[in-house]
């Protein structure tokens, strides 16, 4: 992992687009660090719904790593086991 998580840092979290005004990613504030690859966050969706706590979600280096992990998980799952949203966090790209 290229960065070390700590409380108060901002990450991006994958979310269900229908709950986020069509976007599949939302900003989140780290509220607890379990390990370098597992965190809890407060997610801020686009809309009036306010924040949402998400606990013990995996943290990846970037969006490509999340997409690869989701593809691997989905390829091993039976059809009835597929989950539409794979909630995970990643570091925002540096501009």
C-alpha positions as CSV (number, residue, x, y, z in Angstrom):
1,X,0.0,0.0,0.0
2,X,1.4,3.3,-1.0
3,X,0.0,5.3,1.9
4,X,-0.7,4.6,5.6
5,X,-4.2,5.1,6.8
6,X,-4.9,7.3,9.8
7,X,-8.0,8.8,11.5
8,X,-9.2,11.9,9.8
9,X,-7.8,11.2,6.3
10,X,-10.0,11.3,3.3
11,X,-10.5,8.2,1.0
12,X,-13.0,7.4,-1.8
13,X,-15.5,4.6,-1.3
14,X,-17.4,2.6,-3.8
15,X,-21.2,2.9,-3.3
16,X,-24.5,2.0,-5.0
17,X,-25.1,4.7,-7.7
18,X,-28.8,4.8,-7.0
19,X,-28.1,6.0,-3.5
20,X,-25.5,8.6,-4.6
21,X,-27.2,10.7,-7.3
22,X,-25.8,8.3,-10.0
23,X,-22.2,8.3,-9.0
24,X,-20.5,5.0,-7.9
25,X,-18.0,6.6,-5.6
26,X,-18.3,9.0,-2.6
27,X,-15.8,10.7,-0.3
28,X,-15.4,9.3,3.2
29,X,-13.5,10.2,6.3
30,X,-11.5,7.5,8.1
31,X,-12.9,7.1,11.6
32,X,-11.0,3.9,12.7
33,X,-7.9,2.1,11.5
34,X,-8.0,-1.7,12.0
35,X,-4.9,-2.3,9.9
36,X,-3.1,-1.0,6.8
37,X,-5.8,-2.7,4.7
38,X,-9.0,-2.4,6.8
39,X,-10.7,0.8,8.0
40,X,-14.0,2.2,9.2
41,X,-15.3,5.4,7.6
42,X,-18.1,8.0,7.5
43,X,-19.3,8.1,3.9
44,X,-20.7,11.4,2.5
45,X,-23.1,10.7,-0.4
46,X,-24.3,13.3,-2.9
47,X,-27.7,14.3,-1.5
48,X,-29.5,15.2,1.6
49,X,-29.1,11.8,3.3
50,X,-26.2,12.8,5.4
51,X,-23.3,10.6,6.4
52,X,-23.3,6.8,6.6
53,X,-21.0,4.7,8.8
54,X,-19.3,1.8,7.1
55,X,-17.2,-0.5,9.3
56,X,-14.4,-2.8,8.5
57,X,-14.1,-2.2,4.8
58,X,-11.0,-3.1,2.8
59,X,-8.6,-0.3,1.7
60,X,-6.9,-0.5,-1.6
61,X,-4.2,1.6,-3.3
62,X,-6.4,2.6,-6.2
63,X,-9.7,2.0,-8.0
64,X,-8.0,-0.5,-10.4
65,X,-7.1,-2.7,-7.4
66,X,-10.7,-2.7,-6.2
67,X,-12.0,-3.6,-9.6
68,X,-9.5,-6.5,-9.8
69,X,-10.5,-7.8,-6.4
70,X,-14.2,-7.6,-7.2
71,X,-13.7,-9.5,-10.5
72,X,-11.8,-12.2,-8.7
73,X,-14.5,-12.5,-6.0
74,X,-17.3,-12.5,-8.6
75,X,-15.6,-15.2,-10.7
76,X,-15.6,-17.5,-7.7
77,X,-19.1,-16.9,-6.6
78,X,-22.3,-18.7,-7.5
79,X,-24.9,-16.5,-9.2
80,X,-27.1,-16.2,-6.0
81,X,-24.0,-15.1,-4.0
82,X,-23.2,-12.0,-6.2
83,X,-23.5,-8.7,-4.4
84,X,-24.2,-5.7,-6.6
85,X,-22.0,-3.3,-4.6
86,X,-18.5,-4.2,-3.4
87,X,-17.9,-1.5,-0.8
88,X,-14.3,-0.7,-0.5
89,X,-12.1,2.3,-0.1
90,X,-9.1,3.6,-2.1
91,X,-6.9,6.6,-2.0
92,X,-7.9,9.5,-4.2
93,X,-5.6,10.1,-7.2
94,X,-3.1,12.8,-6.7
95,X,-3.5,15.7,-9.1
